[in-house]
Amino acid sequence: MSQPEHWQLKKELNLAHVLTTIALLVSGVVYVSDLDKRISTNSQELNHLKQIRNEDQKRIEKRLDSIDKKLDTLLSAKRVVQ
C-alpha cells in the first residue's frame, strides 16, 4: 500500500455545503430569538404570580385577623357567662 507523502486539498466549494451551513445559521438565530422571547414571557408571568401571591397573602392575613377578633369575642363572652 502506498501512502501519499503530502496532504491534498480540493479547492472546490460545494453548493450543498454552503446551503446547509446557511440553513444551520438561520435556524440557530431563530432558535435563540425564540428562546429570548420565552424567557421574557416567563419573567413577566413570574412577576405577575408574585404580585398575585402577595395580594392573596394580605387577604389571608386580614381574614385571619377577623377570625381572631371573633374568637376573642366568643371567648370573652363565654368567660362573662361563667
C-alpha angles and dihedrals in degrees: 000000000000119000123202114251096216135041116254122210126191115223094213129127112211114211092213091057092049092049092047092051092049091048091051092050093049093047090048092053092047091049093050093047091048090049090052091052092050092049090051092049092049091050091053092047091049092053090048092050091049089053092049090047092053092049091049091049091052091048091050092049091052091049092049090050089053091050090049091053092049092049091049089051092050093047093048091048090050091052092051092052093051 
